Amino acid sequence: MSTSQLDPHTHPGQKKPAPAPQSETDPRPISPRTAVIGGLLWMVAGPMTLFMSALALVLKADSFWTAADGFYVAGLAAMFVGRWLEFRSGAAETEDGKPLSARSLYRYYFLLGSTGLAVWLAASAIRMARLIH
């Protein structure tokens, strides 16, 4: 055995302990492709869908529930799912480069949900005011 393969804390006949089995609460490893898809969903596709559907709600919608409302909900859901996928992959980071914690993820969910609802309500109010007059 070469000297580069020797560990000073183990003896040649000593076996290394087996890794602890993952419990059901431990996240399973997700492929890097899934992390990229998650990042694209919550950073690109979701916001773009939200923006375009919010504009359609204000400018083009002619009734209370339209396809633009459905696209808005789909864009919001894409942002939730995308951030979750990235978090599960272990590649998620905060804006300052630190690993994303579960608490930060929940804070993101709360802010995204409340802001998304507020924007949809504002767009719906503008739409209804336009439809009434």
ABEGO torsion letter per residue (X at the ends): XBAAABBAABBAABBBBBBBBBBAABBBBBBAAAAAAAAAAAAAAAAAAAAAAAAAAAAABABABBAAAAAAAAAAAAAAAAAAAAAAAGABBBAAGBBBBAAAAAAAAAAAAAAAAAAAAAAAAAAAAAAAX
